[in-house]
Every structure is written in structure tokens, then in C-alpha cells.
């Protein structure tokens, strides 16, 4: 750079010196330029400082050698060229003389005779064209200083060589346009300033058309080549070309871009180029039904803000953000009416690209803030909510392959998201579309697919914010009329409108107690539908509504499951003396009650001569007492609805349809604990469901037995010993039979065995885990406890599944906490029969019994030893 007088320290005002240097190095110009360019294109592995210096030297040398001359210089050059041509004609006649010059003299003669004239400049411009094309690789360099130096070099060439480098000007401006959208502020601002200067120079030159007009053809060429380039390029090259695209749009601005859009051919080419770039990859989209009423706020089912929108050819986040910018620029500078109409038309004509067009339209809507375009929103809402566009199959069937189902899920999300964007733009004015869209968005929020549900909830949040509501619940309460009518009407044809269940689920989730009258109306309408014979096929759907309602009520009243835990039996105390005293007091009170009952029987027999009419009058007086009815009227609204729901569910408990029976049991399991404070209503329900429930324990389906036992656990929690005798008589025999038979299946099953995934194993696990707790809740006596321990002792064997062994040990410990004596005696019995004989004399000592080397290899030793030690530590026997 010093030799060529282009370094920063030399005086650039010495024009004569610069011209002499340029004349001197012009002979070496091709080698210098090609060498510097080769260094500049060294790639990312080369230190960026070397690349930067090479680009700087390359640009300054071209600017020096190929710089435009003053007009008079050009005229002199033209004269000298003519003179040289004439001289060349005369010299050609003297060939023998020129042939006498040797090689060295020829080179010297050529060097002295070479002149930087117009012909030479034209030839150089053509030769440099191929070199400048290679700069395309440098503009996608990752380091901002390299790109900044490239901008300065291009600006210097365009400033000093505009006339001599005219064939390459548009290519250099293309690079500037691309760099004007660079993510580095230094690069983009400098490129913007140079473009602005160039544009002014173009406008001042009346002989040349404007820069924008000159670039229009280049823009059309870019649209044609862009899809192929994006599919074949790496991330940096993709970003460079997308920057060029965005730079063109920004350069065209509001003056030129609407004019381009008025050409249907150009408009379709522009949109299709974007569509081919934005091909959405749906392969990672899950079609599993993952969401339910409990999961709407569960982060495990949440997707990232845009992680579900993956492109097939674009992976870099910067490229994705640049696509958003391009769509925003189209909406900001273009004719929004033509743009939206063309997109909607393409969505109708090319359904295979509907996802990409929907995404494009959504991103365009982000930039539209002009209220005068509100009439266009009606077209968008009407198209999005069209039956054939909105409702797409999202499950794999014979007519819907997996790829199509995944594509439809993404399409559903994009349409729902679009309604949210329309709401954000219109703000309060969106209320005109609530009647048409609110129900549909709620339906999306309650979808069984986790992704659709997430987008639906987020869209509801956007609509609530636009309508100036703090929460989704506030939005639903303020607009209940907009969706309650749809719910009631669609419930009457639920087989055609299964989505109404999703809507009810969401409405109930976001409700409050003041919304209860509306929920009551929904539930009562379901009651009416259940009573209609031809709606019996929809029973399972109605039972799901009942279940959802119970879950909703528990949320509204802040229900805590610990409320159902009643006072523990006195014998559960840790003080042995207190246990004995309380047991004696209980026995004394029981004797007194027994004596009182006998006295009442004797009085009844003595009053047998009382006329029946008097008894009838007393009975009538009892029935005429309005206190019972008054008490029923005083029940809270939600309690009355729950009682009605429980009664309906009891009817479906013995159903042969397993799904209906299970759903009924789940609903009863959730609803009965809420009635714990209303015992007069609770106990009759327990009595009514008892016989249907006991039949479930004899079912062939193990899953039914498991759920029946879970329901029995709830009954024991809420009614305690009310069901004690019936459980002993009608339930436990079936349970013992199941545990005994299944213990043979689980023998020798390791923890890694597939057996742990069977319903039999899960039922064994549930029964063993809760049997001890239920024994305490039902206040079972020693004989019944002994039966439980005897029928489950086989699970203490080391040959059983390890998890089932742990559950059985827990069962023994639970019973030991309730009645340590019976558990201790049973453990000694097992030890005597299964481990080692116990000597029944005065020398018996527990310390000697628990010596490790007695029988450590015995299959019962470890678990029985653990239980005995536990009893010893807690009961001090």
C-alpha cells in the first residue's frame, strides 16, 4: 500500500503524484488485484485482520488506477488514441525495423507506450467484472469489520470510478443493498449513507434514470433466483441474500413498492418466492393427545414461543428474524389491500402452500397499524373461520396420513394465532368479531393436542388484553352470551360437534363462583340430554362434562384433599399407656350404649298396646316437619349440583361399557369428598352406590378392579366405619382372592421385567399401598387385621417384585401404627413358620431372635426383620 501510495499516511491531495503512480503500476495491475483478492477470499479460518487489509488495499488500488479522469483528460486520451492509431498504421509498414527489437526492448517499448485511456478502462472494467462477482463470498463473512471494510471499498470505487466501472456499478450496489440490512449497526449505517449519496448523484444526473428504476430489473432477477440460492447455501449466505431482499424493499419504499405490487405477475412472483423459502417442516410436530383439564397451565405441555415453527431450509435464527422483517416491510411500504387480497387468493388456489401463506399473512399483520384498513380484517376473519379452512383433521386415520395430520396441526395453530394478531391490531374494535370467533378460539384452547391448546390459550390471552381484561376469566365472564348459546346448541348435536366438550372444559377452568349460574345451566342441559333415548350414544361425552365440572368446582372453592382426613383413632397414639386407657374407655362407652339399647327394646314391648292411630299421627308429624326441606334449600348451589351429578354417575357405575364405568368412578372419586361437611346428603349416596361398586370387584377387567378400589378408598375417607361391615363381608374376600392369585404371577419377576407395565401389577401395587390405610379408616378389629396380614404375607417373600415387597412392608407398618400387637404377633408367626422355630419358654428374647446369622438367606428374613425392628422402635415391646 505504501509503494502504491494508497496508505493512510500519504498526501492524497497530490493528484499529479497519484496519476504518475497509477500509470506506473497499471502494468502490474492484474497481478496485484488478483493476488489481493485471493488473500481476501481466504475464508473464515484466516484471521479477519488479514482479510480486512487485503480488501482495503484491493479497493484503494482499483480506485487509484481505474479512477475517472476529468473531461479534458478524456478528450486528450481520445486524441492520443487516434494519433496512435494513425501512427500504428504508418508503423505497420516498417515491420522489418520493429522485428529487430529484442524481447527486452519490446517490453520496455510496450510499458512506455501503454496509456490509461477509454479503451483500456473499458477492457479493465470487463476483466474486473469476474473478480467483483467473487465478492459475493466476502459479503457473507461472519466478522463485522470485514464487511465494514468491504462497504468502504465499494463506496470508494463507486465514488471515484462511477464512469469507468459502469458495467459493474449495479453489482456493487447490490452488495451495498445487502450490507445495508446487516445485523451490525456500523455496517448497515455506513451502507445506508453510501446508498443515499449514490441515489442523490443518480437523480442529479439528468441523463440517467433514477437508481430505483435501474434496480427494479435486478430485484426481479433476485426473486427468480432466491429460492434456489436459499436451498443450496449455508447460513451466512442465506442471511446475505435475505438482507439483499430486505434492502431492496426498504430502498423501494412507499414510492416504488406499491407500483411493483400492482403488477399481478410481479406480485405473485414475490409471494411465491417467499413461500418457497418459508417451507415449514412439520416432522417434529406431535399428534398425541397430551392435554387435559389439569394441564392447561402445566409448563411440561408448553412449547417455546416459536419452536413449533421450524423451516425446512432455514435453520439460523438471524435468517428467521430477517424473514419477519421482510414481511413487516411488505406491510409497511406496500399496498396492503393488494397484498392481502393476493395472499388470500393464493390460499384458495394453492392449498398445499396454505401454511406458509398463513404465516406470511400473520407476519404482515404485525406491521399493519392503519385503522383505515379495518375492512380488510373482515375478509381475513371470514376466510380463517370458514368451515373447510378452520376444521381440519388432526388425527391419523385411513384418509389422513401422518404427514397430513402434522401439517393440519400447524395450520390450525397459524389460523388461531392470526385471529390473535387481528385482535391486537383492532384492540377494542375486535368486539365486533367476538360472536364469530370467541367460541372457536376457546375450542382451540381446550383441544386435546398440546400444541393447539397452547396456541389457543395464548390467543385467548391476546384477545383478553385487546379487550382490556386482565385475565381470560374476565374475558369469558364479560362475553358469556357469545359462547353459551353455541354450547347449548352444539350439545344437542354433540356427535357432530365433539369440540363443545373442549369449550366446556376451558370455560369451567377459568370460571369463578359468580359464574356458577351459567355452569349450572350447562350441567342441567346435559341432564336433559341424558334423559333423551337417542343421545345415549353420547353418554361418555356427558360423563366427561360431569368430571370436568367437579374438577372445576374443586378449583373454585380451593378444595384441599386434606379436608377429608378425619380425626385418627385413639389407638394410633404413640403413648402405650394412653392407648390402653382410651381402649378401656371405649369399651365402657360401648357397654353403656348396649344397655341403653336393651332398655329401649323393653319400653317398646311395653307400649305394644298403644293404638296404631297414635303411631300414625306421630309418624305424620315427623314427615310433616319441614326442617328437612328447609335444610335442603339451604344447601349451596354447587353442592346441590354435585349431588345431582353424583346420582347420575351412580347409574352408570355398573355399565358394561368399561369407559363409561371408569369415568363414572373417577367422577364419584373426585366429587364425594366435597360433600364431607354435608353428611346427611353424603351417606345416602354412599348407600346407593355400594351394591354397584361391589360388583366391580368381581369384574374380569383388572383396570376396573383398580379404579373400584380407589373409589372404596375415598368412601373409607369420607364415611369411615359406615361401610365397615359391608366392606368386610362383600369387598375384602374378592380383594384377598385377587391378591392371592396374582401373587403367583408376580413371583420371580425382577424390577426390570416387563411385568411392571401390566394392569395386574398396578392393581397389586395400589391394593398393597392403601390396604393398611383403609383398615385404619374402617377401624377394623384384630380378627379382620389378622386376615389382611395373612392374605398378604406372601408378598414379603424376597422372590416377589421388589416394589411389591416394599408395598407389603409398608402395609405391615401401617397396621403396626394402628395396632402394634396384632402386627407383632403376626410377624412372630411368620418367623416361626417361615424363618426359624421360636422356643416357647421363659428364655425367649427378641434380641436373640434378631441375630443376623440365624437365617439371613431365608426369603422372608429381611422383610420380616425390618417390620419387627420397626415395631420394636415405635411400640417398645
Protein Blocks (a to p, Z undefined) as FASTA:
>chain_A
ZZnopafkbcfklmmlmmmmmmmmmmmmmmmmmmmmmmmmnojmlcfklmmmmmmmmmmm
mmmmmpccdfklmmmmmmmmmmmmmmmmmmmmmmmlmmmpcfklmmmmmmmmpccdfklm
mmmmmmmmmmmmmmmmmmmpfbfklmmmmmmmmmmmmmmmmmmmmmmmmmmmmmmmmmmm
cfblklmmmmmmmmmmmmmmmmmmmkbccfklmmmmmmmmmmmmmmmmmmmmcfklmmmm
mmmmmmmmmmnommlmmmmmmpmklmmmmmmmmmmmmpccfklpcfbdfbcfklmmgmkl
pccfklmmccfklmbfklmmmmmmmmmmmmmmmcfklmmmmmmmmmmmmmmlmmmmmmmm
mmmmmmpmbfklmmmmmmmmmmmmpmklmmccfbdcfklcfklmmmmmmmmmmmmmmmmm
mmmmnmmmmmmmmmmmmmmmmmmmmpmblklmmmmmmmmmmmmmmnopabfklmmmmmmm
mmmmmmmmmmmmmmlmmmlmmmmmmmmmmpcfklmmmmmmmmmmmmmmmmpmklmmmmmm
mmmmmmmmmmmmmmmnopafklmpccddfklpmblklmmmmmmmmmmmmmmmmmmmmmmm
mmmmmmmmpcfklmmmmmmmmmmpmklmmmmmmpcfklmmmmmmmmmmmmmmmpmblklm
mmmmmmmmmmmmmmmmmmmlmmmmmmmmmmmmmmmmmpfblklmmmmmmmmmmmmmmnmm
mlmmmmmmmmmmmmmmmmmmmmmmmgoiafkbmklmpmklmmmmmmmmmmmmmmmmnopa
fklmmmmmmmmmmmmpfkbcfklmmmmmmmmmmmmmmmmmlmmmmmmmmmmmmmoccddb
fkbcfklmmpmklmmmbmklmmmmmmmmmmmmmnoZZ
